[in-house]
Amino acid sequence: MGYPIKRSLSRYMHDAAFEHLGIDATYLPFEVEPGQVEIAIQDWLATGVQGGNVTIPHKETVASVLTRLEGDAAKLKTVNTLVREGDEYVGYTTDGDGFVNSLKEQGIEVNGKEVALLGAGGAAKSIASALLRNDVKELVVINRTTARAQELIDELDSGKTGAMEDVSDADLIVNATSLGMGADYLPPELNQVVENLSEHQIVADIVYVPRDTALLRAARERGAKTIDGLGMLLHQAALAFELWTKQPPPLEVMRNALLIAAEK
Ligand code: NAP
């Protein structure tokens, strides 16, 4: 569930995975208006929905409605995955681990790295927590609203706030803001980031529409290695699939379905 849901790439990944494993299930997008989340969850329970995903803007609302949250979902009060257990849903978040797994498959271990994280919203929170669990050396949270960055650091009891120009010290820079979403130009707010980049750095953008964001293009021009947001989308979905089905996700089947859908 999300609002709006114009186009869901997730359904292609999950339907391909269900079909591949012979599981009689389908994944459907539900556009749920703000204020209707609790009713939607009751409807899902009543109609036998076995699990689901939650996206913008409902991740925090769903966390406040559920009585059972696990792991980072409980710590950060954000939910992107629902798993039915009896007559209720248990909430999880797979965003952070999905992000870390997307780096791992590119041969990037976050352990020991200095990381500059841009953003302090829902996705940034989950990513920050997963980075700390994976033993980053230092985490600097840079957000337009500094108080929100400080809140995140206080919640995680680690890290520090910073400014855009602080990215020059980082091994890895992660854009977890919505800056650049749906745009083909570099948002001026990210200019300072680009100006301070050099070729030994890695830039990951979790924005995946467009796949090759202006930030990633500009970072490559300065010699940095870049990672796009489709990897995180794939890996958070794979972790959700495993939670629903208790089966290893067919990652390559899901990746192929995602790449085909993203090209359309
Ligand atoms: P969110 O909770 O609404 O957070 C948005 C963040 O962007 C906040 O830190 C906000 O700063 C910042 N921001 C927004 N507009 C800005 C501007 N004009 N200048 C500076 N900062 C700005 O959203 P979210 O759920 O974290 O999602 C963020 C992005 O990640 C979206 O593009 C989403 O599509 C993407 N995403 C990708 C994946 C994936 O699998 N690849 C998964 C989840 C999300 P303030 O705190 O100052 O408002």
Boltz pocket constraint, residues with backbone or C-beta under 6 A from the ligand:
constraints:
  - pocket:
      binder: B
      contacts: [[A, 56], [A, 95], [A, 118], [A, 119], [A, 120], [A, 121], [A, 122], [A, 123], [A, 124], [A, 143], [A, 144], [A, 145], [A, 148], [A, 175], [A, 176], [A, 177], [A, 178], [A, 179], [A, 181], [A, 189], [A, 205], [A, 206], [A, 207], [A, 208], [A, 229], [A, 230], [A, 232], [A, 233], [A, 234], [A, 236]]
      max_distance: 6.0
